[in-house]
């Protein structure tokens, strides 16, 4: 019995090294392709970093409305102060959006933000433009990183 186990272990060790010697080299990962934005189809102006920074320099006059999901805010970050209403719920929470400020709508690449910007403009809101937080970072801007809240302790 001991001889059979020893022989099996010896064969396993020999075949492992033989396979390792004939294994194909690992392939290099393909370089990441740069992001190519789809065409802008919204009436709302798409803002670049300089335009966003100029608007953010007037905090008493502007509101940042981020329409992304909470998981996107945590993984991607956002501007330091913002109102978070998810894309599909903006109509439901219109009463929380002030009409006396210019509004920057925000999403990852600005397309959901552009869509919401058009809808809010039609309802009489002052939309300064739509911004993508990823586009803003690609242009050298810095966004605030958001930490997920700690899980709540179970009630006893």
C-alpha positions as CSV (number, residue, x, y, z in Angstrom):
1,X,0.0,0.0,0.0
2,X,2.8,2.4,1.0
3,X,4.6,1.6,-2.3
4,X,1.4,2.4,-4.3
5,X,1.0,5.8,-2.6
6,X,4.7,6.6,-3.0
7,X,4.5,5.6,-6.7
8,X,1.4,7.7,-7.2
9,X,3.0,10.7,-5.6
10,X,6.1,10.3,-7.6
11,X,4.1,10.1,-10.9
12,X,2.0,13.1,-9.9
13,X,5.1,15.2,-9.2
14,X,6.8,14.2,-12.4
15,X,3.7,14.9,-14.6
16,X,3.2,18.3,-12.9
17,X,6.7,19.4,-13.8
18,X,6.4,18.0,-17.3
19,X,3.2,19.9,-17.9
20,X,4.6,23.1,-16.4
21,X,7.6,22.9,-18.9
22,X,5.3,22.5,-21.9
23,X,2.7,25.1,-20.9
24,X,2.2,28.0,-23.3
25,X,3.4,31.4,-22.0
26,X,0.7,33.7,-20.6
27,X,-0.8,36.1,-23.0
28,X,-0.5,39.8,-22.4
29,X,-3.8,41.6,-21.6
30,X,-5.0,43.7,-24.4
31,X,-4.6,47.4,-23.7
32,X,-7.8,49.1,-22.6
33,X,-9.5,50.9,-25.4
34,X,-10.2,54.6,-24.8
35,X,-13.8,55.5,-24.1
36,X,-15.6,56.8,-27.3
37,X,-18.7,58.7,-26.3
38,X,-21.9,58.1,-28.3
39,X,-23.3,61.2,-30.1
40,X,-24.8,63.9,-27.8
41,X,-28.6,63.9,-28.6
42,X,-29.8,66.2,-25.8
43,X,-30.8,69.9,-25.8
44,X,-29.1,70.3,-22.4
45,X,-25.5,71.5,-22.8
46,X,-22.8,68.9,-22.1
47,X,-20.4,70.6,-19.7
48,X,-16.6,70.2,-19.7
49,X,-14.4,70.4,-16.6
50,X,-13.7,74.2,-16.9
51,X,-17.4,74.9,-17.2
52,X,-18.2,72.7,-14.2
53,X,-15.4,74.3,-12.1
54,X,-16.7,77.8,-13.0
55,X,-20.2,76.9,-11.9
56,X,-19.0,75.2,-8.7
57,X,-17.1,78.4,-7.8
58,X,-20.6,79.9,-7.1
59,X,-22.0,77.5,-4.5
60,X,-24.9,79.8,-3.5
61,X,-26.2,79.9,-7.1
62,X,-25.8,76.3,-8.2
63,X,-27.2,72.8,-7.3
64,X,-25.5,69.6,-8.3
65,X,-28.2,66.9,-9.0
66,X,-26.6,63.5,-9.2
67,X,-29.0,61.0,-10.8
68,X,-26.8,57.8,-10.4
69,X,-27.5,54.8,-8.2
70,X,-25.9,54.6,-4.7
71,X,-23.5,51.9,-5.8
72,X,-22.3,54.1,-8.6
73,X,-21.7,57.0,-6.2
74,X,-19.7,54.7,-4.0
75,X,-17.6,53.2,-6.8
76,X,-17.1,56.3,-8.9
77,X,-17.4,59.3,-6.5
78,X,-19.1,62.6,-7.0
79,X,-18.8,66.3,-6.4
80,X,-18.4,67.3,-2.7
81,X,-21.9,68.6,-2.2
82,X,-24.9,67.2,-4.2
83,X,-28.5,66.2,-4.2
84,X,-28.9,62.5,-5.0
85,X,-32.1,61.4,-6.7
86,X,-31.9,58.3,-8.8
87,X,-32.7,58.7,-12.5
88,X,-36.0,56.9,-12.4
89,X,-37.2,58.8,-9.3
90,X,-36.6,62.5,-10.3
91,X,-40.2,63.1,-11.3
92,X,-41.4,61.8,-8.0
93,X,-39.1,64.1,-6.0
94,X,-39.5,67.4,-8.0
95,X,-40.6,69.2,-4.9
96,X,-37.0,68.8,-3.4
97,X,-35.3,70.4,-6.4
98,X,-35.2,74.2,-6.1
99,X,-36.2,76.3,-9.1
100,X,-34.2,79.4,-7.9
101,X,-30.7,77.9,-8.6
102,X,-28.9,76.8,-11.7
103,X,-28.7,73.0,-11.8
104,X,-25.8,70.8,-13.0
105,X,-27.1,67.3,-13.6
106,X,-24.6,64.5,-13.1
107,X,-24.2,60.9,-14.2
108,X,-21.2,58.8,-15.1
109,X,-20.8,59.9,-18.7
110,X,-23.5,62.7,-18.8
111,X,-26.1,60.9,-20.9
112,X,-28.6,60.2,-18.1
113,X,-27.8,63.7,-16.9
114,X,-28.6,65.2,-20.3
115,X,-31.9,63.3,-20.4
116,X,-32.9,64.6,-17.0
117,X,-31.7,68.0,-17.9
118,X,-34.1,68.1,-20.9
119,X,-37.0,66.9,-18.7
120,X,-36.3,69.5,-16.0
121,X,-35.9,72.3,-18.5
122,X,-39.4,71.4,-19.9
123,X,-40.8,71.8,-16.3
124,X,-39.3,75.3,-15.9
125,X,-36.0,74.5,-14.0
126,X,-32.8,76.4,-14.8
127,X,-30.4,73.8,-16.1
128,X,-26.8,74.9,-16.5
129,X,-25.8,71.7,-18.2
130,X,-25.0,68.0,-17.8
131,X,-21.7,66.6,-16.6
132,X,-20.2,63.2,-16.4
133,X,-18.2,62.5,-13.3
134,X,-15.9,60.1,-15.3
135,X,-15.5,62.7,-18.0
136,X,-14.7,65.3,-15.4
137,X,-12.0,63.0,-14.0
138,X,-10.7,62.2,-17.5
139,X,-10.2,66.0,-18.0
140,X,-8.1,66.2,-14.8
141,X,-10.9,67.1,-12.3
142,X,-11.1,65.5,-8.8
143,X,-14.3,64.1,-7.4
144,X,-14.9,63.2,-3.8
145,X,-14.8,59.5,-2.8
146,X,-17.8,58.3,-0.9
147,X,-17.6,55.6,1.7
148,X,-20.4,53.1,2.0
149,X,-22.2,53.2,5.3
150,X,-21.4,50.5,7.8
151,X,-24.0,47.8,8.0
152,X,-26.5,48.4,10.8
153,X,-26.5,46.1,13.8
154,X,-29.5,43.7,14.0
155,X,-32.1,44.8,16.4
156,X,-32.5,42.5,19.4
